[in-house]
Amino acid sequence: MEFKLDCDDMDALLLIDPGYFSALDDDILYSMDILLDPLGRSELICDFPGEDWKTVWERETKPVLELSRQGKLFIKQFSEHKVKMGCELVHAEDGEELTGKLHIPTGKLVAVSASELIQCLAYPELEMEKIFEMDFKEGWYRVAWQEPGKFKYREMIAES
């Protein structure tokens, strides 16, 4: 499947089953906002006066990174440059190393920019502009972003 990615700097491509939207509370959304600013270039630094941003970033991003490690979402960050490209979602060949994992419990996969997700979950009256949404077989997947512009996946037999 082909899709267009148009991501500003300090943003990310997020893949998630919408069944996990309810797990993204205000604390997680704030953690994700900080994750998008590893260099401390936004007004978020004002929330931590006198603290080293690298230390803040490492501490405050743990909740969202833990969700990623658990396979509840996949994030590909674009924090240092704007990205505008055609991309593909493709099935990986057997033997290809895919280091991430993603759980799709409801059979829906949504791709959205992280900034759009943060805004729309914080303000539910807004309509989310999704990059794509598609049906997937429910289950666990191995996933990886491979430059330039290929997102690969392969179904897992069981969660690991």
C-alpha positions as CSV (number, residue, x, y, z in Angstrom):
1,M,0.0,0.0,0.0
2,E,1.3,3.4,-0.9
3,F,0.8,6.6,1.1
4,K,2.0,10.2,1.3
5,L,3.9,11.3,4.3
6,D,4.1,15.0,5.0
7,C,5.6,15.5,8.5
8,D,6.9,18.7,10.0
9,D,10.1,18.7,12.0
10,M,9.4,17.9,15.6
11,D,6.8,15.3,14.5
12,A,6.5,11.6,14.0
13,L,4.6,8.9,12.1
14,L,2.5,7.0,14.5
15,L,0.9,3.5,13.8
16,I,-1.7,2.4,16.3
17,D,-4.8,0.3,16.6
18,P,-7.6,2.8,17.6
19,G,-8.5,0.4,20.4
20,Y,-5.5,1.9,22.2
21,F,-6.6,5.5,22.0
22,S,-8.2,5.2,25.4
23,A,-4.8,4.3,26.9
24,L,-3.4,7.6,25.7
25,D,-4.4,9.8,28.7
26,D,-3.2,13.4,29.2
27,D,0.1,12.3,30.8
28,I,0.9,10.0,27.9
29,L,0.0,12.8,25.4
30,Y,2.3,15.2,27.3
31,S,5.1,12.6,27.2
32,M,4.6,12.2,23.5
33,D,4.8,16.0,23.0
34,I,8.1,16.0,24.8
35,L,9.3,13.0,22.8
36,L,8.8,15.1,19.6
37,D,11.3,17.7,20.9
38,P,14.6,15.9,21.7
39,L,16.6,19.1,21.2
40,G,14.5,21.3,23.5
41,R,13.5,23.8,20.8
42,S,9.8,24.2,21.9
43,E,8.1,26.1,24.7
44,L,8.0,22.9,26.6
45,I,11.4,23.7,28.1
46,C,9.7,26.5,30.1
47,D,7.8,23.7,32.0
48,F,11.2,22.6,33.5
49,P,13.1,25.7,34.5
50,G,16.7,25.1,35.5
51,E,16.7,21.4,34.3
52,D,18.9,20.0,31.6
53,W,16.7,19.2,28.6
54,K,18.4,15.9,27.9
55,T,17.7,14.7,31.4
56,V,14.1,16.0,31.2
57,W,13.6,14.3,27.8
58,E,14.9,10.9,29.0
59,R,12.8,11.0,32.2
60,E,9.6,12.4,30.7
61,T,9.4,10.2,27.6
62,K,9.5,6.9,29.5
63,P,5.7,6.4,29.5
64,V,5.2,6.7,25.8
65,L,8.4,4.7,25.0
66,E,7.1,2.0,27.3
67,L,3.8,1.8,25.3
68,S,5.9,1.4,22.2
69,R,8.0,-1.3,23.7
70,Q,4.7,-3.1,24.7
71,G,3.6,-2.9,21.1
72,K,0.7,-0.7,21.7
73,L,2.0,1.9,19.2
74,F,4.8,2.4,16.7
75,I,6.6,5.7,16.4
76,K,9.0,6.8,13.6
77,Q,10.3,10.2,14.7
78,F,11.2,13.1,12.3
79,S,12.6,15.6,14.9
80,E,15.4,17.2,13.0
81,H,14.0,17.7,9.5
82,K,10.7,18.1,7.6
83,V,9.7,15.0,5.7
84,K,7.6,15.0,2.5
85,M,7.7,11.7,0.5
86,G,5.8,8.9,-0.9
87,C,5.9,5.8,1.3
88,E,4.9,2.2,1.2
89,L,3.5,-0.3,3.7
90,V,4.8,-3.7,2.6
91,H,4.8,-7.2,3.8
92,A,8.4,-8.2,4.9
93,E,10.0,-11.3,3.4
94,D,10.8,-14.2,5.7
95,G,14.2,-13.7,7.3
96,E,14.1,-9.9,7.2
97,E,15.0,-8.5,10.6
98,L,12.1,-6.4,12.0
99,T,13.0,-5.1,15.5
100,G,9.7,-3.5,16.5
101,K,6.4,-5.1,17.5
102,L,2.8,-3.9,17.1
103,H,-0.4,-5.3,18.5
104,I,-3.6,-4.9,16.5
105,P,-6.4,-6.2,18.7
106,T,-9.4,-4.7,16.9
107,G,-8.3,-5.4,13.3
108,K,-7.8,-1.7,12.4
109,L,-4.5,0.0,11.8
110,V,-4.3,3.8,11.8
111,A,-1.4,5.9,10.6
112,V,-1.4,9.5,11.8
113,S,1.1,12.2,12.6
114,A,1.8,12.3,16.4
115,S,1.0,16.0,16.5
116,E,-2.4,15.3,15.0
117,L,-3.1,12.5,17.4
118,I,-2.1,14.6,20.4
119,Q,-4.3,17.5,19.3
120,C,-7.4,15.4,18.4
121,L,-7.3,13.2,21.6
122,A,-6.9,16.4,23.7
123,Y,-9.8,18.0,21.9
124,P,-12.2,15.2,20.9
125,E,-14.5,17.6,19.0
126,L,-11.8,17.8,16.3
127,E,-11.8,15.3,13.4
128,M,-8.5,13.4,13.1
129,E,-6.8,13.7,9.7
130,K,-5.4,10.2,9.3
131,I,-2.6,9.3,6.9
132,F,-4.4,6.0,6.3
133,E,-6.6,3.5,8.0
134,M,-6.9,-0.1,7.0
135,D,-8.2,-3.4,8.1
136,F,-5.6,-5.9,9.4
137,K,-5.9,-9.4,10.8
138,E,-6.1,-9.1,14.5
139,G,-2.9,-10.1,16.3
140,W,0.8,-9.3,16.8
141,Y,3.1,-8.0,14.1
142,R,6.9,-7.5,13.8
143,V,7.5,-4.0,12.3
144,A,10.3,-1.8,11.1
145,W,10.7,1.5,9.3
146,Q,13.3,1.2,6.6
147,E,14.6,4.2,4.7
148,P,13.6,5.6,2.4
149,G,10.0,5.5,3.1
150,K,9.3,1.8,3.6
151,F,7.3,0.5,6.5
152,K,7.6,-3.3,6.7
153,Y,5.5,-5.7,8.7
154,R,5.1,-9.5,9.2
155,E,2.6,-11.3,11.3
156,M,3.9,-13.0,14.4
157,I,2.7,-16.5,15.5
158,A,2.4,-15.3,19.1
159,E,3.4,-12.2,21.1
160,S,7.0,-12.2,22.2
